[in-house]
Amino acid sequence: MLSVHDALQITQTHLLDLPDEMVSLEEAVGRVLRQPLTADRDVPPFNRVTMDGIAFRYDAFAGGARQFRVLGAQFAGQAAGTLTDPTACMEVMTGAVLPLGTDTVVRYEDVQIEQGMATIQVDEVQPGQNIHPQGNDRPAGDVLLREGTLMRSVDVAVAASVGAAKVSVAALPRVAIIATGDELVGVDQTPAPHQIRHSNIYMIRAALRALGIRAMLHHLPDDREVLKIGLQNLLEQNDVFILSGGVSAGKADFVPATLTELGVQCHFHKVEQRPGKPLWFGTTEGDRQVVFGLPGNPVSTVMCTYKYVLPYLRAAMGQTAPQPVYAQLAEPFVFRPALTYFLPVRLHYAPDGRLLAHPLPGSGSGDFTNLTGADAFLELPADQTAFAEGEALPVVSAW
């Protein structure tokens, strides 16, 4: 069996070659940027007033002047006015261009204006105050959003500010999520005593929605010939296959052998981990398609989705890898098998800012409802059995 580290490394060496596509800003949230966006002009593009008040030359104030004759006003959206009289000022509004010939702004609260004269009523004034200088944030040509950025709402605003009505992003892979098993029935059906409703495939599809991927759901029975025909048809129409169930060692677990018959090369089957030990991963020739065979046990499905499937898809789309997150165990924990253990935990921040992880009791990989109180998994390394309170360990997803 492979270690978790080696299994992850193998998946990352078989990434899909997804093309680029142009999308509108309305469609860009959740997509991965494929080309950097640069500032088409200075940011801000002019010396911008940050407070309503008056603008004047600081030299006059430094020379003892406290009264300035008001010569007009400058509003946001107007071209820059010009003040040539050093003994005068202009009223200015937040967001306006700083008038030429001025270099300092005092807010209205510190000024009294009567009969066209403005009197400054504070003793401390700094040159250039209440002004956001041109290019102070970013100069023209500077990279604002790098390739690999996962577009958020604020990134869409940045793109709009530089005139990018459309952006180049990674095309979304075509994904099929396939449940196998005769014990499964639809969520709208009443199961017999020996049956259960579909749940794993809905969890996987919901997780993929965070990446903007809209996957199709399928169900294939535990019949080897029907399974083979169904998988063959789906292989012709999709890029990524995520199978739930049928990859363990049971007599009805036909998925691995069937995939091999269809030309899918197995890169690994079984990982030194709990839950999710029977995880299967393979690709077709030239990495044109990729297949994840997830164990059918619900907690195993959740863990493998967040530890393997989502990181793979992010990497295939070119997303910059996020920084790892660590949490400290809130209480001691012991796990004796020589396996990497993914412990369901509830997370919260202590008053001192530490991220704490509280282990949750569970009854095995089939206890799906146990995860309703969990925020994430804590990854416990295989070469250790006792974990002390306060020990910092990697967090796998906070769903």
LOSEKOL-163498 format. One record per residue (C-alpha): x, y, z; residue number from 1. Coordinates in pm, 1 decimal, decimal comma. Example, Ala and Ser with C-alpha at 12.3 -4.5 7.8 and 13.67 -1.06 7.14 Angstrom:
BEGIN
@east: 1230,0 north: -450,0 up: 780,0 resi: 1
@east: 1367,0 north: -106,0 up: 714,0 resi: 2
This chain:
BEGIN
@east: 0,0 north: 0,0 up: 0,0 resi: 1
@east: 101,8 north: 358,1 up: -59,8 resi: 2
@east: 142,0 north: 627,4 up: 200,5 resi: 3
@east: -92,4 north: 924,8 up: 186,6 resi: 4
@east: 195,5 north: 1145,1 up: 70,8 resi: 5
@east: 287,3 north: 910,8 up: -215,6 resi: 6
@east: -75,1 north: 869,6 up: -322,9 resi: 7
@east: -119,4 north: 1245,9 up: -342,7 resi: 8
@east: 203,3 north: 1281,5 up: -540,1 resi: 9
@east: 86,0 north: 1025,6 up: -794,5 resi: 10
@east: -245,6 north: 1202,8 up: -850,8 resi: 11
@east: -62,2 north: 1529,6 up: -908,7 resi: 12
@east: 155,4 north: 1374,6 up: -1182,1 resi: 13
@east: -149,2 north: 1282,7 up: -1392,4 resi: 14
@east: -325,7 north: 1616,2 up: -1427,0 resi: 15
@east: -577,3 north: 1676,1 up: -1702,4 resi: 16
@east: -473,3 north: 1921,2 up: -1973,3 resi: 17
@east: -769,6 north: 2158,0 up: -1953,3 resi: 18
@east: -797,6 north: 2433,7 up: -2216,8 resi: 19
@east: -849,8 north: 2803,8 up: -2150,1 resi: 20
@east: -1176,6 north: 2982,8 up: -2216,8 resi: 21
@east: -1299,2 north: 3340,5 up: -2195,9 resi: 22
@east: -1588,8 north: 3413,6 up: -1961,3 resi: 23
@east: -1771,0 north: 3729,9 up: -1864,8 resi: 24
@east: -1721,8 north: 3882,5 up: -1521,7 resi: 25
@east: -2067,5 north: 3758,9 up: -1422,6 resi: 26
@east: -1944,0 north: 3402,3 up: -1476,6 resi: 27
@east: -1594,9 north: 3445,4 up: -1331,9 resi: 28
@east: -1655,5 north: 3386,1 up: -958,3 resi: 29
@east: -1516,5 north: 3048,1 up: -856,3 resi: 30
@east: -1314,1 north: 3008,8 up: -1177,2 resi: 31
@east: -934,5 north: 2984,0 up: -1196,3 resi: 32
@east: -755,6 north: 3265,2 up: -1377,8 resi: 33
@east: -526,5 north: 3147,5 up: -1658,7 resi: 34
@east: -370,8 north: 3482,8 up: -1754,5 resi: 35
@east: -253,5 north: 3756,1 up: -1515,8 resi: 36
@east: -440,2 north: 4084,9 up: -1500,9 resi: 37
@east: -231,7 north: 4403,9 up: -1492,4 resi: 38
@east: -317,4 north: 4760,6 up: -1400,7 resi: 39
@east: -397,2 north: 4955,5 up: -1718,0 resi: 40
@east: -317,2 north: 5279,0 up: -1532,5 resi: 41
@east: -198,3 north: 5393,1 up: -1191,9 resi: 42
@east: -409,4 north: 5292,2 up: -890,8 resi: 43
@east: -547,3 north: 5532,5 up: -787,7 resi: 44
@east: -530,0 north: 5702,9 up: -1130,0 resi: 45
@east: -507,7 north: 6052,4 up: -977,6 resi: 46
@east: -436,0 north: 6223,4 up: -647,1 resi: 47
@east: -764,9 north: 6139,0 up: -478,0 resi: 48
@east: -925,8 north: 6336,6 up: -196,7 resi: 49
@east: -1021,7 north: 6112,1 up: 95,9 resi: 50
@east: -1221,0 north: 6359,2 up: 312,4 resi: 51
@east: -1472,3 north: 6634,7 up: 243,0 resi: 52
@east: -1306,6 north: 6967,3 up: 327,0 resi: 53
@east: -1078,5 north: 7230,4 up: 175,7 resi: 54
@east: -762,1 north: 7192,6 up: -33,9 resi: 55
@east: -476,1 north: 7443,6 up: -24,4 resi: 56
@east: -97,3 north: 7475,1 up: -43,8 resi: 57
@east: 75,7 north: 7354,7 up: 272,3 resi: 58
@east: 349,8 north: 7618,0 up: 235,1 resi: 59
@east: 93,0 north: 7889,0 up: 309,8 resi: 60
@east: -18,0 north: 7712,1 up: 628,5 resi: 61
@east: 344,0 north: 7655,7 up: 734,0 resi: 62
@east: 404,1 north: 8026,7 up: 681,7 resi: 63
@east: 132,9 north: 8109,9 up: 935,4 resi: 64
@east: -178,7 north: 8145,5 up: 719,3 resi: 65
@east: -498,3 north: 8019,0 up: 882,2 resi: 66
@east: -758,6 north: 8191,0 up: 665,4 resi: 67
@east: -803,9 north: 8110,1 up: 296,9 resi: 68
@east: -1040,4 north: 8260,5 up: 45,2 resi: 69
@east: -1269,2 north: 7994,9 up: -105,2 resi: 70
@east: -1243,1 north: 7988,2 up: -484,8 resi: 71
@east: -1484,2 north: 7721,3 up: -604,9 resi: 72
@east: -1535,6 north: 7353,3 up: -537,4 resi: 73
@east: -1409,8 north: 7023,1 up: -678,4 resi: 74
@east: -1654,1 north: 6730,5 up: -692,6 resi: 75
@east: -1596,8 north: 6363,2 up: -767,9 resi: 76
@east: -1620,5 north: 6299,5 up: -1139,5 resi: 77
@east: -1499,7 north: 6644,1 up: -1241,7 resi: 78
@east: -1173,6 north: 6709,0 up: -1426,0 resi: 79
@east: -905,4 north: 6860,7 up: -1205,5 resi: 80
@east: -946,5 north: 7230,0 up: -1138,5 resi: 81
@east: -651,3 north: 7462,6 up: -1083,9 resi: 82
@east: -576,0 north: 7692,8 up: -791,9 resi: 83
@east: -313,1 north: 7956,8 up: -868,8 resi: 84
@east: -361,1 north: 8182,1 up: -566,6 resi: 85
@east: -152,1 north: 8050,6 up: -273,2 resi: 86
@east: -369,4 north: 8245,5 up: -26,8 resi: 87
@east: -687,1 north: 8074,3 up: -146,4 resi: 88
@east: -842,2 north: 7728,5 up: -121,0 resi: 89
@east: -1102,3 north: 7512,6 up: -292,6 resi: 90
@east: -1372,4 north: 7303,1 up: -134,1 resi: 91
@east: -1321,4 north: 6936,9 up: -221,1 resi: 92
@east: -1535,3 north: 6625,9 up: -185,7 resi: 93
@east: -1436,7 north: 6267,6 up: -109,0 resi: 94
@east: -1329,8 north: 6087,0 up: -426,1 resi: 95
@east: -1257,4 north: 6406,6 up: -617,5 resi: 96
@east: -937,9 north: 6478,8 up: -807,2 resi: 97
@east: -708,2 north: 6698,9 up: -598,8 resi: 98
@east: -705,2 north: 7043,8 up: -764,1 resi: 99
@east: -379,0 north: 7140,1 up: -930,0 resi: 100
@east: -184,0 north: 7387,2 up: -718,7 resi: 101
@east: -291,2 north: 7226,9 up: -388,1 resi: 102
@east: -125,0 north: 6955,7 up: -183,4 resi: 103
@east: -309,8 north: 6926,5 up: 149,0 resi: 104
@east: -670,5 north: 6874,2 up: 262,9 resi: 105
@east: -827,9 north: 6967,3 up: 596,6 resi: 106
@east: -1167,1 north: 6814,9 up: 671,1 resi: 107
@east: -1478,7 north: 7027,7 up: 716,3 resi: 108
@east: -1496,5 north: 6937,9 up: 1085,7 resi: 109
@east: -1173,2 north: 7134,3 up: 1141,4 resi: 110
@east: -1271,8 north: 7434,7 up: 930,7 resi: 111
@east: -1518,7 north: 7722,9 up: 970,6 resi: 112
@east: -1643,9 north: 7879,9 up: 647,2 resi: 113
@east: -1814,3 north: 8220,3 up: 660,8 resi: 114
@east: -1868,3 north: 8478,9 up: 388,1 resi: 115
@east: -1637,0 north: 8304,6 up: 144,3 resi: 116
@east: -1348,4 north: 8267,7 up: 392,0 resi: 117
@east: -1230,3 north: 7936,1 up: 536,1 resi: 118
@east: -1062,5 north: 7944,8 up: 878,1 resi: 119
@east: -859,9 north: 7640,0 up: 986,5 resi: 120
@east: -930,7 north: 7570,7 up: 1354,8 resi: 121
@east: -662,2 north: 7311,9 up: 1431,8 resi: 122
@east: -293,0 north: 7366,7 up: 1494,7 resi: 123
@east: -163,8 north: 7033,2 up: 1364,2 resi: 124
@east: -177,4 north: 6986,4 up: 988,1 resi: 125
@east: 49,5 north: 6748,5 up: 797,3 resi: 126
@east: 154,0 north: 6809,5 up: 438,1 resi: 127
@east: -34,1 north: 6579,3 up: 200,5 resi: 128
@east: -289,5 north: 6471,2 up: 459,2 resi: 129
@east: -627,0 north: 6331,5 up: 350,1 resi: 130
@east: -493,7 north: 6260,3 up: 1,2 resi: 131
@east: -449,3 north: 5918,8 up: -160,4 resi: 132
@east: -154,6 north: 5979,1 up: -398,4 resi: 133
@east: -168,9 north: 5869,9 up: -761,8 resi: 134
@east: -17,1 north: 5522,5 up: -806,6 resi: 135
@east: 19,0 north: 5474,0 up: -432,4 resi: 136
@east: -154,9 north: 5133,8 up: -442,0 resi: 137
@east: -20,0 north: 5001,0 up: -771,6 resi: 138
@east: 164,0 north: 5162,7 up: -1064,7 resi: 139
@east: 44,7 north: 5108,5 up: -1421,3 resi: 140
@east: 159,0 north: 4770,6 up: -1553,0 resi: 141
@east: 174,3 north: 4607,7 up: -1210,9 resi: 142
@east: 22,9 north: 4257,6 up: -1183,0 resi: 143
@east: -299,8 north: 4280,4 up: -982,8 resi: 144
@east: -423,7 north: 3921,4 up: -1015,9 resi: 145
@east: -183,4 north: 3638,2 up: -1086,2 resi: 146
@east: -237,1 north: 3330,1 up: -1297,8 resi: 147
@east: -386,0 north: 3059,8 up: -1075,2 resi: 148
@east: -604,1 north: 3298,7 up: -874,7 resi: 149
@east: -938,6 north: 3154,2 up: -770,5 resi: 150
@east: -1169,9 north: 3438,4 up: -860,4 resi: 151
@east: -1368,6 north: 3584,9 up: -570,6 resi: 152
@east: -1616,3 north: 3870,1 up: -576,6 resi: 153
@east: -1344,0 north: 4121,7 up: -487,6 resi: 154
@east: -1127,6 north: 3987,2 up: -771,9 resi: 155
@east: -1415,0 north: 4043,1 up: -1013,3 resi: 156
@east: -1422,4 north: 4405,9 up: -897,7 resi: 157
@east: -1047,3 north: 4434,1 up: -961,1 resi: 158
@east: -1093,0 north: 4294,2 up: -1312,0 resi: 159
@east: -1372,8 north: 4540,6 up: -1380,1 resi: 160
@east: -1158,0 north: 4829,7 up: -1257,3 resi: 161
@east: -895,5 north: 4757,3 up: -1525,0 resi: 162
@east: -1150,6 north: 4719,3 up: -1802,6 resi: 163
@east: -1143,2 north: 4339,7 up: -1828,7 resi: 164
@east: -1501,3 north: 4265,9 up: -1933,8 resi: 165
@east: -1394,5 north: 3905,5 up: -1995,3 resi: 166
@east: -1117,7 north: 3701,5 up: -1834,9 resi: 167
@east: -926,9 north: 3389,3 up: -1937,5 resi: 168
@east: -1000,2 north: 3097,8 up: -1705,7 resi: 169
@east: -950,3 north: 2722,1 up: -1701,4 resi: 170
@east: -1228,3 north: 2533,1 up: -1871,6 resi: 171
@east: -1433,6 north: 2326,2 up: -1630,0 resi: 172
@east: -1387,9 north: 1950,3 up: -1663,6 resi: 173
@east: -1684,2 north: 1733,2 up: -1753,0 resi: 174
@east: -1745,2 north: 1524,8 up: -1442,4 resi: 175
@east: -1956,2 north: 1214,7 up: -1391,2 resi: 176
@east: -2033,3 north: 1096,1 up: -1037,9 resi: 177
@east: -2133,6 north: 732,4 up: -1037,4 resi: 178
@east: -2286,0 north: 532,7 up: -754,3 resi: 179
@east: -2267,5 north: 154,9 up: -770,7 resi: 180
@east: -2466,4 north: -92,5 up: -567,7 resi: 181
@east: -2800,1 north: -274,0 up: -571,0 resi: 182
@east: -2878,3 north: -150,6 up: -220,8 resi: 183
@east: -2922,1 north: 210,6 up: -335,5 resi: 184
@east: -3248,5 north: 384,2 up: -422,9 resi: 185
@east: -3335,2 north: 742,8 up: -511,9 resi: 186
@east: -3380,1 north: 1009,6 up: -247,5 resi: 187
@east: -3746,7 north: 1041,0 up: -344,8 resi: 188
@east: -3813,5 north: 670,4 up: -290,3 resi: 189
@east: -3904,4 north: 475,1 up: 21,3 resi: 190
@east: -3628,4 north: 219,4 up: 76,6 resi: 191
@east: -3701,4 north: -141,5 up: 165,0 resi: 192
@east: -3549,6 north: -269,9 up: 489,9 resi: 193
@east: -3241,7 north: -390,5 up: 299,3 resi: 194
@east: -3193,9 north: -67,5 up: 101,3 resi: 195
@east: -3058,9 north: 283,4 up: 161,1 resi: 196
@east: -3105,6 north: 612,4 up: -20,5 resi: 197
@east: -2838,0 north: 774,4 up: -234,3 resi: 198
@east: -2636,0 north: 1022,7 up: -28,6 resi: 199
@east: -2267,3 north: 997,2 up: -123,0 resi: 200
@east: -2313,7 north: 1123,8 up: -477,4 resi: 201
@east: -2503,6 north: 1429,5 up: -355,6 resi: 202
@east: -2225,9 north: 1513,7 up: -112,3 resi: 203
@east: -1963,5 north: 1484,5 up: -386,9 resi: 204
@east: -2163,1 north: 1699,3 up: -627,6 resi: 205
@east: -2217,8 north: 1964,8 up: -359,8 resi: 206
@east: -1843,2 north: 1970,5 up: -284,4 resi: 207
@east: -1762,5 north: 2017,9 up: -653,6 resi: 208
@east: -2001,4 north: 2310,8 up: -678,4 resi: 209
@east: -1749,5 north: 2510,5 up: -471,5 resi: 210
@east: -1519,4 north: 2485,0 up: -775,7 resi: 211
@east: -1795,6 north: 2586,6 up: -1014,2 resi: 212
@east: -1825,0 north: 2230,5 up: -1146,4 resi: 213
@east: -2172,6 north: 2098,3 up: -1220,8 resi: 214
@east: -2139,2 north: 1721,5 up: -1226,6 resi: 215
@east: -2389,4 north: 1469,4 up: -1359,3 resi: 216
@east: -2513,1 north: 1189,4 up: -1132,3 resi: 217
@east: -2544,8 north: 825,8 up: -1240,9 resi: 218
@east: -2629,0 north: 491,9 up: -1079,9 resi: 219
@east: -2503,4 north: 155,3 up: -1203,9 resi: 220
@east: -2602,5 north: -180,6 up: -1051,4 resi: 221
@east: -2378,8 north: -458,3 up: -920,4 resi: 222
@east: -2395,3 north: -639,5 up: -1254,0 resi: 223
@east: -2058,5 north: -672,1 up: -1423,4 resi: 224
@east: -2182,5 north: -649,9 up: -1783,3 resi: 225
@east: -2422,3 north: -363,9 up: -1716,2 resi: 226
@east: -2148,6 north: -185,3 up: -1521,6 resi: 227
@east: -1903,4 north: -226,5 up: -1809,6 resi: 228
@east: -2144,8 north: -92,6 up: -2070,9 resi: 229
@east: -2243,9 north: 200,1 up: -1850,0 resi: 230
@east: -1885,9 north: 297,7 up: -1771,1 resi: 231
@east: -1781,6 north: 265,5 up: -2135,1 resi: 232
@east: -2055,0 north: 504,5 up: -2245,1 resi: 233
@east: -1963,8 north: 754,5 up: -1975,4 resi: 234
@east: -1593,2 north: 735,8 up: -2060,4 resi: 235
@east: -1674,2 north: 871,0 up: -2405,3 resi: 236
@east: -1850,9 north: 1177,3 up: -2265,8 resi: 237
@east: -1654,8 north: 1293,1 up: -1959,9 resi: 238
@east: -1311,1 north: 1395,9 up: -1835,5 resi: 239
@east: -1335,0 north: 1299,4 up: -1468,7 resi: 240
@east: -1508,4 north: 1000,4 up: -1313,7 resi: 241
@east: -1577,5 north: 975,2 up: -944,4 resi: 242
@east: -1715,4 north: 638,1 up: -845,6 resi: 243
@east: -1867,7 north: 576,6 up: -506,1 resi: 244
@east: -1854,3 north: 213,2 up: -401,0 resi: 245
@east: -1746,0 north: -109,9 up: -563,5 resi: 246
@east: -1370,5 north: -70,4 up: -503,5 resi: 247
@east: -1320,9 north: -287,0 up: -193,4 resi: 248
@east: -1262,8 north: -663,1 up: -182,2 resi: 249
@east: -1623,2 north: -784,0 up: -176,4 resi: 250
@east: -1763,2 north: -1036,3 up: -424,4 resi: 251
@east: -1978,8 north: -763,7 up: -583,1 resi: 252
@east: -1699,5 north: -506,5 up: -605,1 resi: 253
@east: -1644,6 north: -518,9 up: -981,9 resi: 254
@east: -1520,6 north: -165,0 up: -1042,6 resi: 255
@east: -1139,2 north: -215,0 up: -1047,4 resi: 256
@east: -1147,4 north: -512,6 up: -1285,6 resi: 257
@east: -1405,6 north: -347,2 up: -1509,9 resi: 258
@east: -1202,5 north: -28,2 up: -1537,7 resi: 259
@east: -894,7 north: -230,0 up: -1633,7 resi: 260
@east: -1093,8 north: -403,8 up: -1907,9 resi: 261
@east: -1192,9 north: -60,4 up: -2041,4 resi: 262
@east: -831,9 north: 50,8 up: -2072,8 resi: 263
@east: -804,5 north: 254,8 up: -1754,7 resi: 264
@east: -459,7 north: 213,4 up: -1602,5 resi: 265
@east: -458,0 north: 173,0 up: -1225,6 resi: 266
@east: -190,7 north: 388,9 up: -1062,7 resi: 267
@east: -275,0 north: 279,3 up: -710,6 resi: 268
@east: -537,4 north: 84,5 up: -519,1 resi: 269
@east: -539,7 north: 111,2 up: -139,7 resi: 270
@east: -372,4 north: 374,4 up: 73,3 resi: 271
@east: -236,1 north: 347,9 up: 427,3 resi: 272
@east: -517,0 north: 551,5 up: 578,2 resi: 273
@east: -839,1 north: 531,7 up: 773,8 resi: 274
@east: -1103,5 north: 600,6 up: 662,9 resi: 275
@east: -1070,8 north: 550,0 up: 287,3 resi: 276
@east: -819,1 north: 264,8 up: 270,2 resi: 277
@east: -957,2 north: 108,4 up: -56,5 resi: 278
@east: -915,1 north: 432,7 up: -258,6 resi: 279
@east: -853,3 north: 362,3 up: -630,8 resi: 280
@east: -695,8 north: 599,1 up: -884,6 resi: 281
@east: -633,9 north: 556,4 up: -1255,5 resi: 282
@east: -620,5 north: 729,6 up: -1592,8 resi: 283
@east: -678,3 north: 648,6 up: -1956,5 resi: 284
@east: -395,4 north: 666,1 up: -2210,5 resi: 285
@east: -229,9 north: 1006,6 up: -2221,0 resi: 286
@east: -415,7 north: 1115,5 up: -1906,1 resi: 287
@east: -714,4 north: 1210,3 up: -2123,0 resi: 288
@east: -949,9 north: 1098,0 up: -1847,1 resi: 289
@east: -902,5 north: 1039,9 up: -1478,6 resi: 290
@east: -1090,5 north: 802,8 up: -1249,5 resi: 291
@east: -1125,2 north: 815,9 up: -871,8 resi: 292
@east: -1277,3 north: 507,5 up: -714,2 resi: 293
@east: -1394,6 north: 608,3 up: -367,3 resi: 294
@east: -1500,6 north: 359,7 up: -99,8 resi: 295
@east: -1876,3 north: 344,3 up: -55,3 resi: 296
@east: -1868,8 north: 407,1 up: 318,6 resi: 297
@east: -1994,2 north: 763,8 up: 365,6 resi: 298
@east: -1720,2 north: 904,3 up: 589,6 resi: 299
@east: -1458,0 north: 750,9 up: 359,7 resi: 300
@east: -1625,5 north: 920,9 up: 64,8 resi: 301
@east: -1621,0 north: 1259,2 up: 237,4 resi: 302
@east: -1257,7 north: 1230,8 up: 342,3 resi: 303
@east: -1132,5 north: 1111,8 up: 2,3 resi: 304
@east: -1328,2 north: 1383,9 up: -175,2 resi: 305
@east: -1166,0 north: 1660,5 up: 27,8 resi: 306
@east: -818,6 north: 1508,4 up: 57,4 resi: 307
@east: -774,4 north: 1381,9 up: -298,1 resi: 308
@east: -1046,3 north: 1478,0 up: -546,0 resi: 309
@east: -1078,7 north: 1851,4 up: -477,8 resi: 310
@east: -701,0 north: 1915,8 up: -460,5 resi: 311
@east: -662,6 north: 1725,1 up: -787,9 resi: 312
@east: -927,9 north: 1932,6 up: -964,1 resi: 313
@east: -784,1 north: 2259,1 up: -829,5 resi: 314
@east: -439,6 north: 2163,4 up: -957,2 resi: 315
@east: -575,7 north: 2055,2 up: -1296,7 resi: 316
@east: -739,4 north: 2395,0 up: -1336,0 resi: 317
@east: -414,3 north: 2565,5 up: -1236,9 resi: 318
@east: -524,9 north: 2708,9 up: -904,2 resi: 319
@east: -244,2 north: 2820,4 up: -675,3 resi: 320
@east: -225,4 north: 2574,2 up: -387,1 resi: 321
@east: -368,0 north: 2721,2 up: -64,9 resi: 322
@east: -149,7 north: 2750,5 up: 242,8 resi: 323
@east: -194,0 north: 2456,8 up: 483,9 resi: 324
@east: -397,6 north: 2514,8 up: 798,0 resi: 325
@east: -305,3 north: 2363,7 up: 1134,6 resi: 326
@east: -511,9 north: 2319,1 up: 1449,0 resi: 327
@east: -414,7 north: 2215,7 up: 1800,5 resi: 328
@east: -575,6 north: 1914,1 up: 1962,8 resi: 329
@east: -802,6 north: 2024,9 up: 2244,5 resi: 330
@east: -753,4 north: 1692,1 up: 2424,6 resi: 331
@east: -519,5 north: 1389,9 up: 2402,0 resi: 332
@east: -597,5 north: 1124,1 up: 2142,4 resi: 333
@east: -465,4 north: 772,7 up: 2075,8 resi: 334
@east: -478,2 north: 580,1 up: 1746,6 resi: 335
@east: -267,9 north: 262,5 up: 1739,2 resi: 336
@east: -289,8 north: 115,8 up: 1383,6 resi: 337
@east: 3,4 north: 211,0 up: 1157,9 resi: 338
@east: -220,7 north: 416,4 up: 931,4 resi: 339
@east: -269,8 north: 786,4 up: 870,1 resi: 340
@east: -591,3 north: 864,4 up: 1053,8 resi: 341
@east: -830,5 north: 1137,3 up: 951,3 resi: 342
@east: -1005,0 north: 1233,0 up: 1271,8 resi: 343
@east: -1338,8 north: 1417,4 up: 1248,7 resi: 344
@east: -1313,0 north: 1730,0 up: 1463,0 resi: 345
@east: -1507,2 north: 2036,9 up: 1563,6 resi: 346
@east: -1303,7 north: 2357,0 up: 1530,1 resi: 347
@east: -1315,8 north: 2677,8 up: 1728,1 resi: 348
@east: -1085,1 north: 2966,2 up: 1812,2 resi: 349
@east: -962,4 north: 3007,2 up: 2168,6 resi: 350
@east: -957,1 north: 3358,8 up: 2319,5 resi: 351
@east: -581,5 north: 3371,2 up: 2258,4 resi: 352
@east: -635,0 north: 3310,8 up: 1884,9 resi: 353
@east: -535,2 north: 2943,0 up: 1869,8 resi: 354
@east: -740,0 north: 2718,5 up: 1640,6 resi: 355
@east: -849,4 north: 2422,3 up: 1852,4 resi: 356
@east: -973,7 north: 2083,8 up: 1729,9 resi: 357
@east: -1212,5 north: 1877,6 up: 1942,2 resi: 358
@east: -1227,8 north: 1507,8 up: 1841,5 resi: 359
@east: -1577,8 north: 1378,5 up: 1775,3 resi: 360
@east: -1689,0 north: 1028,3 up: 1870,2 resi: 361
@east: -1789,3 north: 804,7 up: 1582,2 resi: 362
@east: -1890,2 north: 452,6 up: 1498,9 resi: 363
@east: -1680,9 north: 398,7 up: 1187,7 resi: 364
@east: -1680,8 north: 492,5 up: 821,8 resi: 365
@east: -2051,5 north: 423,1 up: 785,9 resi: 366
@east: -2158,2 north: 681,0 up: 1042,1 resi: 367
@east: -2249,0 north: 968,0 up: 806,7 resi: 368
@east: -2455,9 north: 1157,2 up: 1062,9 resi: 369
@east: -2148,4 north: 1188,1 up: 1285,9 resi: 370
@east: -2010,4 north: 1444,8 up: 1042,7 resi: 371
@east: -2301,6 north: 1683,0 up: 1092,1 resi: 372
@east: -2121,7 north: 1813,9 up: 1401,3 resi: 373
@east: -1777,6 north: 1816,2 up: 1239,0 resi: 374
@east: -1601,8 north: 2106,7 up: 1070,4 resi: 375
@east: -1306,2 north: 1916,4 up: 924,4 resi: 376
@east: -1071,3 north: 1621,5 up: 956,3 resi: 377
@east: -745,6 north: 1639,6 up: 1149,9 resi: 378
@east: -467,6 north: 1442,1 up: 978,7 resi: 379
@east: -281,2 north: 1221,7 up: 1228,0 resi: 380
@east: 46,1 north: 1078,5 up: 1086,9 resi: 381
@east: 93,2 north: 702,5 up: 1058,7 resi: 382
@east: 425,2 north: 693,8 up: 1247,8 resi: 383
@east: 270,8 north: 810,5 up: 1574,7 resi: 384
@east: 15,2 north: 654,9 up: 1808,3 resi: 385
@east: -27,3 north: 905,3 up: 2092,5 resi: 386
@east: -116,9 north: 1267,0 up: 2025,8 resi: 387
@east: -89,5 north: 1520,2 up: 2305,7 resi: 388
@east: -322,3 north: 1803,6 up: 2392,0 resi: 389
@east: -195,8 north: 2116,3 up: 2217,7 resi: 390
@east: -20,0 north: 1926,7 up: 1937,1 resi: 391
@east: -58,6 north: 2107,6 up: 1603,1 resi: 392
@east: -174,6 north: 1890,4 up: 1312,8 resi: 393
@east: -290,6 north: 1956,0 up: 953,5 resi: 394
@east: -655,6 north: 2034,3 up: 890,5 resi: 395
@east: -820,7 north: 1870,5 up: 590,4 resi: 396
@east: -1097,2 north: 2094,5 up: 461,4 resi: 397
@east: -1348,5 north: 2291,5 up: 656,2 resi: 398
@east: -1661,9 north: 2211,9 up: 464,6 resi: 399
